Every structure is written in structure tokens, then in C-alpha cells.
Amino acid sequence: MSILVVGSVALDTVKTPFGRVEEALGGSATYFSTSASYFTDVQVVAVVGQDFPERHVNFLKTRRVDLKGLERVPGGRTFRWEGFYDYDLNKAHTLKTELGVFETFHPEIPQEYRDAQVVFLANIDPVLQKNILAQVKAPRLVAADTMNFWIASKRAELLETLKLVDILTINDAETRELAGEPNLVKAARKIIGMGPKTLIIKRGEYGVLMFNGGSTFSAPAYPLESVFDPTGAGDTFAGGFMGYIASIMDWKDGNLRKALVMGSVMASFAVEDFSLGGISALDYPEIEKRFREFKRLSHFEDI
């Protein structure tokens, strides 16, 4: 089953202790769709400027990404982000954000996308997220991401959108802020009460937590010797998670747990290179191999 994703396509300039890239392909919809494309077809709704390089469009097409919903604004400038990471790679430091055409982005879902059964709302204004769902006929599974900016500035609107969401993926700081609760377990319980049936808490190098009804599951981060760039890791995780779920269209707890590990697998590849380098040319046997390594990593025998 294909996935509809609505989010950003951007050009990123990133510096870490291990190197630097300028105007590399980035954006939430880009990382998500590239990751999910290893499991299923993806439909993207996003906006870029006239200056967006055609080579990036061609790359996404090679990954089975449907770009009928990618709007190119004549004379417009593509969304750009510039930032850096110190040795604490869990924290990004923003130097410059140029929204460009993304500032006035009002997603219009193409008619051929409106029957989408699986929808991922990447990190955009919750008002836009709700408007997108109003354009989709009868999705069976809706997942969303958000951030502290929206939690603080548009809380009421976000709470309305969350009533329409099945799965929410946010980090631990956002979880605490949204719930107004320092304890993650208590915070998760509060957020589940806001609408989402499943909450996934992304914790960077400390792994991922999932609260699904009365079930709690934790997956570690894959231990890597080389981590070059964590930009887009969360969106890559979401792409792997949702891509796997869409490929089987069965979200029992056991399958959600497998999907959580698959998302972690994809994120582990992403951070091994700058931009999309870590996930641009994988083959499925590589993904399966690391999935098995994840399983061994957390396996233990009952005494």
C-alpha cells in the first residue's frame, strides 16, 4: 500500500565535527520518502522554488517516489536550513532558516492522492495538517510529527489535529512539553488520552520508546562506530516505520514492534553519511542484515 506524505523538501547546509556539506538535499518529506521507498511506493506533497536542482528530482524518481504533488513555484526560492552539531550529536544548533516558498505553503492534495489509505503528516503547522486530512477521503492509518514550536505557539490547534491522528512520533523533550509532565511514562499516558492510539518517542542515541494502548516497547539505537550527520534521522526513522507498516497493512502490536526496529535500522544507516548519502543506495538484503543484528542486540534468554 502506498503512503502519502506531506512535508518539506529543502536544501541543507550542515557542519559536524566530521565534515560539512552545502545546500545538500534535505527536508522532512525527502528523508521520509527515501526511507519508506525501500518498503512501498510513496506519494509526496511539498513545495520547492525554481532554484531547486533537477538532479534531486531525478534522484527521488529513482526511489519510486511519485512527485505529482511536488509544486515548483516560478521565481521562488527553496526552503533552506543551515546548522551545526558539536560532539553532542543529539542537539542541532540552527544558524539560519530561510523558509522561501515554504512560508506560504498551503498543501493541495492531487485528486489521484485523495484515496490514500496511509498518511504521514510531517512536521508542519497543525492547521495545515488538519486541512490535509480534510482533503483525504478515508485513510485507514494516519501518523503525524510535530515540534516544540507548534506545541508552544499553536497548542489548541495541535490538540484538535491530534484527535484525528492514530500514531504520533515526537522526541522526549516534546513529549514532556506537550503533556506538561516530566515523567515520560506519565506524559505518554496523557498524550494517548489526547487522541493518538500509539505514541512513539524518539530519543536519539538512546533509542526509541513506543506506547501502544497498555503495551510499552523499547528499542535501542544501533551502536555505530561512525556517526557523521544526524540531520533527518527522525524522519528517516518514521519512513522506515511507516513504510514497513504500509507494506503489510497490519498494525497489531507485534507488527508495530517490528516496524519500530525497522525504522531504527533505517535511521542507523542515515546517520552514517551526510544528507541522503547513507540511505540513497541501499539494497534490501543490507536492511534485513542489520534488522537481524538489531534482534540479536536486544535478545536474551529467560533464566
N, C-alpha and C positions, 0 to 999 in steps of 0.2 A: 504494500500500500504506500503510495507516495505521501510526502509531507509538504505542507505549505508553511513556509517560514517568512515572517515579516520582520525586518530589522535594518541594520546599517551595512553599507558597503563603503569602505574607507581606504585612505592611504595613510599609513602609519610611519612615523619616524621614531625609532626606538634605540636607546642605548642601554646596555647592561655591562657588568664588569667583563663580559666576554666578547664584546663587539658592538657594532652599530649598523643599522640599516636606515636608509632614507626613502620615504614615500613607497614603502612596501605594501603589498596588498593586505588589507585588514578589514575589520568590521564584523559585527556580531553575526549577520546573515552569511557572510563569507566563510567564517570558521565553522559555523553550524552546518551549512550546506555541504561543505567539502567533507567534513567528518561523516555526516549522515549518508553521503552518497556511496559509501562503501557497503551499505546495507539495503538501500532503497532509492527510488527516484525522489528528487526534491524540486519543488517549485518556489522560486524566490520572488518576493515583492520588496523592492528597495529603490533608491534613487541615487544617481551619480550625476556629475557635471559633464560638460562637453570635453573636459580635460582628462577624463578617465581613460587610461591606456587600453587600447583594444586587445593587447596581449592578455590582460587579466580576464576580459570577457571570454576569450578563446580558451583560457585555462579552465574556467568554470564549466564551459560547454563540454570539455573533455571528461569532466567528472559527472556526466549525466544530470547536470543542473539545468532545469528549464528556466530561461531568463525572459520569458514573455512579459513578466511583471517587473523587469528592471527598467525603470524610466531614466532616460538620459535627457537632461534639461539643456537646451541650446544656450550657449553663452554662460552657463552656470559653472560653479566651482565645486568639486567633490569634497565631501567631509574629510578633514584631516585631523589627526591626533599626533602630538609629539610628547614623549615622556621618557623617563629613565627609571632604572631599578638599581639600587645598591645591592650589597650582598644578601640582604633580606629580600628575596625574590617574591615574597608574598605581598609586598606593598609597591604599587606603582606610584610614581611621582609625575604628575602632569605638568608639562612646561607650556603647552599651547594647545588650544582646541579651536579649530575653525570649522563651524558647522556647515557653511556653504549652503548648498541646496537642501541639505538635511534639515535645516532650520524651519523650512516651510513645507516639509514632507507631510502630505495627507494621503495615506495609502488608499489606492483604488484597486480593489481585487479584480483581476480579469475574470470575465464570465466563466471561462473554462477552468478556473481555480475554485469556483464557489461551491463545488460539490466536495471539497476536501474533507476527508474523514479524520485526518490527523493534522493539528495546527500547533505551531510553536510561535509564540509571541515573544520575540527577543526584547531586549531592554530599551523600550521606548516609552513615551508618555502613556500613562494608563488610560487616558481618554481616547487616544488613538487605538490602543489595544482593544478597548470595548467596541469602538466603531468598526474595527476589523471583524470582530465576531458577529456583528450585526449584518455583515455582508456575506458571511459563510452560512450555507443553508442548514446543515445539521451535522456538525462534526461529532465524531464519537469520542475523541480524546483531544483535550486542549491543555497545553502546557505553557507556562509563562516564566519569564525572568523579570526582575526589576532591580532597583538600586536605591542607595540611601537618599539620593537627590529627590526621587519621586516619593519615597516614604515620608520625607520631611515636608516637601512642598505641595504634594497633591495626595495627601493621605486619604481623604474622603473619597476621591475618585478611584484611587487604587483599591480601597476596600470594596467598592462597587464592582470593579473588574474581577477581583478575587472570587466573588460569588459565582463567576462563570467559568472558573479555572479548575481543572482536575489535578494538575501537578504544578507545583511552584518550585523553582530552583533559585536559591539565593545563597549568599555566604553567611558565615556565622555572625559577623557584625550586623548585617542587615536583618538577620533573624531576630537578634536581641532588640534592635531598634523598632522593628515592625511590631513585635509583641510587647515592648516595654517591659522586658523581663530578662535579667542577666543569665539565668539558668537556661541552657539550651533545651533541655527536656521539657521544662515548663513552657518555654517560649514556643516550642513546636506544637504542644497541645493547644495553645491559644490560637496559633495560626491555622491549624486544622479546623478549628471552630469557626474560622472566617470564611470557609468555603472549600479550599483545596482538599481533596481526599488524600493526597500524598505531598509531603514536603521533603525536598532534597536540599541538604545543607552542604555547600562546597567549602572545604577547609584547607585548600591548597596542599602543601606538602604533608598535611596531617590526614588527608584522605577525605572521605565523604560519609555523611550520615543520612539515612533515609527513615522517615517516619511515615508509615502506611497503615492507617487505622490503628489497631492495637499492636502492630508489629514494628520493631526497630531493627535496623540493619546497619552495620558499619563496614566500609571497605577501606583498606589502607591506600595510600599513594604508592605507586611503584617506585622502589628505590633505584634511582638513576645516578650514574657517575657524572654525567654531563647534562646540566640544565642551562640552556643558553638564553631562552626568552619565554617567560610565562604569559605573554600577551595572547589573549584569545583562548587560554586553556579552559576557562569555564564554558565558553560557547562550543568549543570542541567537545568537551565532556557531554554537554547537552545534545549535540549532534549524534554522538555515538549512542547515547542512552535512547533517544527518541528514534534514531534510525533502526536500532535493533528491535524496539517495541513495534514499530510500524511494519517491520519485515515479518513479524509473527502475528500481529493483531490480537494479542492475548496478554492482558495485564494482571494476571494473577500474581500474588506476592512473590512466588519463586521466580517468575519471569522478570519482574521488576528488579529483583536482586541480581539476576544475570545481566540485565541491561545496565545496572549501576556499575558493575565491573567492566562491562564493555565500554561505557563512557569513560571510565578511568583509564582503560587501555588506550583509547584514542587521545586523551589528554596527555598521557605519558609520552606518546610519540610527538605531539605538538610542541612540547617544551624543549625538545632536543635540537631545535633549529629555530632560526628567526622566521617570522611571518608564517607562511603556509609550508615552509620547507620540510617540516617533519611529517606532514600528512599528505603531501601533494602526490606522492608516487609510491604508496604502499601497495602490497598485494595482500589478498585476504589470508593466505597462509601465515604471513607475518603477524597479522592481527590475532589469528587463532593461537599462534605460538605464545604470544605474550598473555593472552587470556588464560592459557593453561598455567603459565608461570605465576599469574596472579592467584590462581586457585591453590597452587602449591604453597604460595607465600603465606596464606592465611589458614591452611589446613592443619588440624591437629586431631589426635586420637583421644577418645574418651578413656579415662583411667579406670 
